Amino acid sequence: MDLILAENINRLVGVLPAFDILLHFIQNSYLVKGLFATFILVVLLEIHKKGEDSRLLKTCATLVVVFIAIFLGRILQMALPFSPRPLHTEGLELTLVNGLKPDVLSNDSSFPSDHALMFFAMACSVLCYHRLAGAVLLVHATVVISLPRLILGFHWMSDIAAGAILGGLLAFMLHPVITRWLSRSPLLAFRASYPGPFHALLFALLCETATMYQGSRQLLSFLADLARLA
């Protein structure tokens, strides 16, 4: 099933040059991926009524869920047996979009999709407290995040399905627990006493979310390299 779908959906590549350009743009652009989703979170942070902190706590809980999801995805990719991506599967001749290197993601296992895991976890987490925003993020996770990666041959359908299911389960299980934990934590008191540092830290967390924690992952890779030299 994975093989048949990968071959057929990849036939969309090379049909229309404008569509290929769009796929390449989406793949490389945090603007339409993480930044759009983070924009929704910022809107949710700002629309809570004065004196009503539940929306703030729930949105902060979403950020924690997303943090757990992205690193869980990477850990599973490294811990599970290596799964080559469709683009790099022997006997499967897929068309590469112009501008992508032939060895793109060749060293990274495809299962599960960390993109799907993160963005479906975010969507389902938001769905717990805001249906419209959650529905928008679900469409975004499906159409903007997952579908292009299938067409480009970056993932098998099973990678996307596993990431989506795991992300949804993670969100529905953890979001209520984390929200309750944050309500009992010093978070609101810290915001009231130190609004400047609070919002600076929140801004940094939102930036990392928008880039799928690229900066943090680069830092961890740097520290690992240093540790190997020691």
C-alpha distance (Angstrom), angle and dihedral (degrees) to the residues before:
residue distance angle dihedral
M1 . . .
D2 3.81 . .
L3 3.81 91.4 .
I4 3.81 94.5 48.8
L5 3.80 93.1 47.6
A6 3.82 93.1 45.8
E7 3.80 92.2 52.2
N8 3.79 95.6 45.3
I9 3.78 99.7 43.4
N10 3.81 91.8 46.8
R11 3.81 88.8 60.5
L12 3.80 86.4 79.8
V13 3.81 87.6 72.9
G14 3.79 113.5 92.7
V15 3.81 96.2 17.4
L16 3.80 96.9 98.7
P17 3.82 120.6 18.5
A18 3.81 90.8 -151.0
F19 3.82 90.4 55.7
D20 3.81 90.8 50.3
I21 3.80 89.8 51.3
L22 3.81 89.7 50.0
L23 3.82 92.0 50.8
H24 3.80 91.3 49.2
F25 3.80 91.0 48.7
I26 3.81 93.8 49.8
Q27 3.78 91.8 47.5
N28 3.81 93.3 53.7
S29 3.80 100.1 33.9
Y30 3.78 122.8 93.2
L31 3.81 85.0 -178.0
V32 3.80 94.3 77.3
K33 3.79 95.6 29.5
G34 3.79 117.4 41.4
L35 3.80 99.2 4.6
F36 3.80 93.7 54.9
A37 3.81 91.8 49.9
T38 3.81 91.4 45.6
F39 3.80 89.7 50.1
I40 3.81 88.3 60.0
L41 3.81 89.7 52.0
V42 3.80 91.7 50.5
V43 3.81 90.0 51.7
L44 3.80 89.4 51.5
L45 3.80 90.3 49.7
E46 3.78 92.1 53.1
I47 3.80 101.8 43.6
H48 3.79 96.9 63.3
K49 3.79 111.8 112.8
K50 3.77 121.8 -105.7
G51 3.79 109.2 -86.3
E52 3.80 92.0 15.7
D53 3.77 109.7 109.7
S54 3.81 101.3 169.1
R55 3.83 93.8 90.9
L56 3.80 90.7 50.2
L57 3.80 91.4 50.9
K58 3.80 92.8 46.9
T59 3.80 93.1 49.1
C60 3.80 91.4 47.5
A61 3.81 87.3 50.3
T62 3.82 87.9 54.7
L63 3.81 89.6 55.1
V64 3.80 89.8 52.5
V65 3.82 91.2 48.8
V66 3.82 90.1 50.8
F67 3.81 90.5 49.4
I68 3.81 90.7 53.2
A69 3.81 92.2 44.4
I70 3.80 98.0 52.9
F71 3.78 94.2 48.8
L72 3.81 92.8 42.1
G73 3.80 87.9 55.0
R74 3.79 92.4 52.0
I75 3.81 92.3 45.9
L76 3.81 91.7 51.4
Q77 3.81 91.4 48.5
M78 3.80 89.9 54.2
A79 3.82 97.3 39.7
L80 3.81 99.8 45.0
P81 3.83 122.9 72.1
F82 3.81 111.7 -77.0
S83 3.80 113.5 -91.6
P84 3.83 115.9 -165.2
R85 3.77 116.4 -136.0
P86 3.82 119.4 -113.0
L87 3.81 90.2 -105.9
H88 3.79 90.1 59.4
T89 3.81 99.9 39.1
E90 3.80 114.3 118.4
G91 3.79 113.7 -117.5
L92 3.80 93.3 19.7
E93 3.79 109.3 105.1
L94 3.79 107.5 -161.8
T95 3.79 127.9 173.3
L96 3.79 115.7 -113.3
V97 3.79 117.9 -140.8
N98 3.80 113.0 -118.2
G99 3.78 110.7 -96.6
L100 3.80 96.9 32.2
K101 3.78 118.0 110.3
P102 3.82 115.2 -119.3
D103 3.81 90.9 -124.0
V104 3.81 95.4 49.0
L105 3.84 110.2 149.4
S106 3.81 89.9 -11.4
N107 3.81 92.0 139.1
D108 3.80 95.6 47.9
S109 3.79 123.2 85.7
S110 3.79 114.1 -122.6
F111 3.82 99.4 -144.9
P112 2.96 119.0 118.9
S113 3.80 109.7 11.4
D114 3.80 106.0 -120.6
H115 3.81 88.7 -164.0
A116 3.80 91.8 57.3
L117 3.80 92.0 42.3
M118 3.80 93.2 52.9
F119 3.79 99.9 41.7
F120 3.80 96.3 42.2
A121 3.81 88.9 47.5
M122 3.80 88.7 53.0
A123 3.81 93.1 46.7
C124 3.81 94.9 47.6
S125 3.79 91.3 44.6
V126 3.81 91.1 54.0
L127 3.80 89.3 44.0
C128 3.81 87.5 64.0
Y129 3.82 91.0 70.3
H130 3.82 109.1 12.3
R131 3.81 117.6 37.4
L132 3.80 98.7 -170.9
A133 3.81 95.5 48.5
G134 3.80 90.0 43.1
A135 3.81 91.3 51.5
V136 3.82 91.2 49.7
L137 3.80 90.3 51.0
L138 3.82 91.4 47.9
V139 3.81 90.2 55.0
H140 3.81 89.4 45.9
A141 3.81 92.0 50.1
T142 3.81 90.6 50.3
V143 3.81 103.4 39.8
V144 3.81 104.6 27.7
I145 3.80 102.2 29.1
S146 3.81 108.3 29.7
L147 3.81 107.2 26.7
P148 3.83 96.9 56.5
R149 3.81 90.6 49.8
L150 3.79 89.7 54.2
I151 3.81 92.6 48.4
L152 3.81 92.8 47.2
G153 3.80 92.1 50.9
F154 3.80 94.6 -116.5
H155 3.80 93.4 125.2
W156 3.77 143.4 21.7
M157 3.77 117.9 -125.0
S158 3.81 88.5 -111.0
D159 3.83 89.5 57.7
I160 3.79 91.1 54.4
A161 3.81 93.7 43.3
A162 3.80 92.5 49.4
G163 3.80 92.0 48.3
A164 3.81 92.5 47.4
I165 3.81 94.3 47.8
L166 3.80 93.8 44.4
G167 3.81 91.5 46.1
G168 3.80 92.0 49.8
L169 3.80 93.7 48.0
L170 3.79 91.0 46.4
A171 3.81 91.5 52.1
F172 3.79 97.4 45.7
M173 3.82 91.7 46.5
L174 3.80 100.4 42.2
H175 3.80 106.0 31.1
P176 3.84 96.8 73.3
V177 3.81 91.2 43.4
I178 3.80 94.0 49.1
T179 3.81 91.8 45.3
R180 3.81 90.8 54.7
W181 3.80 90.8 46.1
L182 3.82 92.0 51.1
S183 3.81 91.1 48.9
R184 3.81 88.8 58.9
S185 3.80 94.1 41.7
P186 3.83 126.2 89.5
L187 3.83 89.8 -105.9
L188 3.81 97.5 111.1
A189 3.79 92.4 41.6
F190 3.81 89.7 50.6
R191 3.82 90.5 51.0
A192 3.81 91.2 50.0
S193 3.80 94.4 47.2
Y194 3.79 99.5 37.3
P195 3.83 109.1 23.7
G196 3.82 93.2 161.1
P197 3.82 98.3 56.2
F198 3.83 90.3 38.0
H199 3.78 93.8 57.0
A200 3.81 92.2 41.1
L201 3.80 90.4 55.3
L202 3.80 90.7 44.2
F203 3.81 90.0 51.5
A204 3.82 90.9 51.2
L205 3.81 90.7 49.3
L206 3.80 91.6 49.5
C207 3.82 90.7 49.2
E208 3.79 91.3 51.8
T209 3.80 90.0 47.6
A210 3.81 90.8 51.4
T211 3.82 90.6 54.1
M212 3.82 95.1 40.7
Y213 3.81 89.4 -110.7
Q214 3.77 91.6 -63.7
G215 3.80 91.6 153.4
S216 3.79 93.5 50.2
R217 3.80 91.8 47.4
Q218 3.80 90.7 50.6
L219 3.81 89.2 50.5
L220 3.81 91.9 50.6
S221 3.81 90.1 48.3
F222 3.80 90.2 50.6
L223 3.82 91.9 49.8
A224 3.82 90.4 47.9
D225 3.81 90.3 52.8
L226 3.80 90.1 50.7
A227 3.80 90.9 48.6
R228 3.82 90.8 53.3
L229 3.79 89.9 53.3
A230 3.82 92.8 51.7
